[in-house]
Amino acid sequence: MEKIIANHHRSLVNHKVYSQLNSVENIRVFMENHIFAVWDFMSLLKSLQVKLTCTQVPWRPSGYSSDVVRMINEIVLGEESDFDQDGNPCSHFELYLKAMKEVGANTSPILKFIETLNTDHLPLSVKPFVEFNLDMAKNGRVEEVAAAFFYGREKLLPEVFQSILNVLKNKNVHCPTLTYYFERHIEVDGDHHGPLALKCLNEICSGNDTKILRAQYAGIQALRYRENLWDATNQEIQSKNPLLASVQ
């Protein structure tokens, strides 16, 4: 299974959708889909916080080590209340919304979905991805959620975002808030949150072969759904640019 995970990881790092991010128009399409992944990331993270720490009253000590409890709370702090490029407290979701508005991307679908939480309101291109992650966050075993979080997010995203950032800079696309968002994630996830997420996953599985296999399978699923999301986004960009589609 580790080889399958590595293959999916490599495929996502080199996905063809990144090469399309060479204009503001194409970036808008990408962001209108990607914002849903930015949002449901927090559901996976909050699921881990509920499962690994105590979020109830009265408080009781966690059954997991203080290291794991601190790791999860530290990641929540960084994701839910980081700083924007001006030094103001800001969640990464709010930062991404700001970046969308900066380039004129449509924020109505994600805002409507958050208001209703009705998956029937999801765009077809993102619906399978969001439904998978929400189901995982609500119903997954702790090792499955931790694996989807690590393999599908924290381990993957620094390399994916670097690939995107390279295109934006090479094509001189002006989107400063989005550029900051990617740079911030590369810095925080690659150097800090990724290693923390791996430590959490290792403690949760703790040499239990059954848990390890379930975690690996969940990781593969998370990567497959992300790849499907990128495929759908790439097709959507091409459908709005017939000339681009005809040369591929």
N, C-alpha and C positions, 0 to 999 in steps of 0.2 A: 504493500500500500504506500510505503514511503516514496517509491519510484513514481507511482501514479500522482501523488501529491506534488512531487517535484516537476513532473511534466506539465501539470495544470498551472503551476506557479510560473513556469517558464513561458508558457503560452500567453498568460495574462500580462506578463511583463513586456512581451513583444507584440501585443495585440495591434492589429492594423487600424483600429479606431483612432489611436493617438496621432497617426500621420494626417488625419483629417482635421485636426485642431489647428488649422492654419489660417483661420479667419474668425472674426467675431461672430458671424452668422452660424458657423458650425459649432463654435464654443457654446452658443446659446442652447442649441439642441442637446449637446452633451450635458450641460449643467442642469437642464430641465429634467433629465433622467437621473443624473448622478445625485441630485439633492435628496432623493428618496433613500439612497444608500447612506448618505451623511446622517439622515434622520434615524433610520432603523439600526445604525451602529449603536446609538444610545440605548435602544431597547435591549440589545445584547449585553451591553455593559451594565445596565441597571439590573438585568436578570442575574448577572454574576454577583453584583453587589448584594442583592437579596439572598442569593444562595450561599454566599461565602462570608457575609458579615451579618450583624444584627441590625435590622431596620425597623424593628417593632418596639412597642412600649408595653410592658416594662422591658428594659434591655437585658440581654443575657450574653455571656461571652460566646464567641464563635467556636464551632468545633474544629475550625482550621487554625493553622499557626498564625501568630501575630504578623509574621512576614507577609503571608498571603492577604490578610485583612488590610494591612497597610498598603500593599501593592494595588489592590483594587480601589481603595479609597483615593489613593494618589492619582490613579488613572482617571477616576471620576472627576477629581478636582481639576485636572489638566484639560479634560474634554468639555466639562460643563461650565467652567469658569476660568478660561484662559484669558489672555490679553490680545486685543487686536493690534494692528500696526501702529496705532496712536497711543497704546498703553492703557486702553480702557478695558475693564472686565467684559468678557464676551464668550459665549459658548461657541464651539466650532460650527454648530448648526447656524447660529445667528451670523457668524462671520461669512459663511457660505451664502446665505441669503443676501447679505450686503454685496458680495461679489456678483451675484446674479443681477441685482438691480443696477450695478455699475455698468454691466455690458448689455442691459436691456432684455435679459432673459425673463420668461414668464414665470412668476412665482405663484400664480393663482392655483394650479393643481395641487402643489404640496400644501399650501395653506388651507385649501378646502378639505384635503384629506385629513390633516391634523385636527381640524375642527370637528369632522364627522367620524373619523376612524372607520369609515365604511370602505372596504376594499373594492367595492363596485365602482368607486370614484377614481380608482387608480388607472393611470394610462396603461394600455395593454403591454407596452414595452417593458414596464417595470413591475407589473402585477405579480408574476411568478416569483421574482426575486424578493419582493417585500413580504409576500405571504409566507415564503420559506423562512425568512428571518424572524418574522413575528411568531410563527408557530414554534420555531426553535427557542426563542426567548421565553415563551409562555410554557411550553411543554417539554422542552429538551432536558435530558439529564445534565447534571452539572458538568460532567466531562465533555459532553457533546456541545454545550454552549461555549465552554472554554475553548474547545478546538475550533469551532466556527469563528470565534472571536480572534484566536491567534492565527490560524492558517488563512482564514478568509479576510482578515483585516490587518492586524498589527504586523504580521510577518510580510504580508503581500504589499501593503500600500506604499511604504517608502520607495520601493523600486518602481511601482506603477506610477506614482506621482513624479518621480524623477524623469521617467520616460515622457510624461506629459509636459513637464516643465522644460525639458530640452527642446521640444517642438515649439512651445510658446516663445522661448527666447530666440531660437534660430529663425523663426518667422517674424520676429519683432511684433508680436501681437500685444497690444496695450490692454492689460487687465491687471492692474497692480494689486487689487485686493485678492483676486484669485491666485496670483503668483505668490503672494504672502501666505495664503492658506496652504498651498502645496509646500512651500519652503518650511513652514512651521511644522507640518506633519512629518516631513522628511527628517527634520531635526529631532522632534520629540519622540515619534514612533520608532525611528531607526536606532536612536541612541539610548532611549529610556523605556518607553512603553512596551516596545516589542520584547525586549529581554524580560521585563516584569511579567508580561502575559505568558511567556514560555515557562517561567518559574512557577506560575500559578498552575498551568496545565500539568507540569511534571509532578507537583505535589498532589494534585487532585487524582491523577492516575496512579501514582506511587507504586509502580511495578506491577499493577494489576492488569494482566493480559486482556481480560474482557473489557475493562475500561479503556485500555489503549486502543483496542480494535474499534470500539464504538467511537472514540475520539477521532481516529484516523478516517473512518467512514464519514463522520460529520464534517471533517475538514475537506474531504473530497467533494461532498455535496455543496458546501459553501463556495468552493472554487468553481464548480460547474455552473452554479446559478449566477455567479459574477460574470463568468465567460458568456453565458447566454444574454445577460444584460448588456455587455459590451457589444455582442453581435447585433442585438436589436438596435442599439444606439447607432452603430455603424450603418446599418441598413436605413435607419431613419434619416441620417445625414445625407446618404446617397440619394434617397428618394426626393429630397428637397433640392438636390443639385444633379439633374439628369446628366450633365456633361461629365461630372465626376464619376458617376456610376458607369458611364459608357466606356471609360478608359481603364476600368479595373477588371 
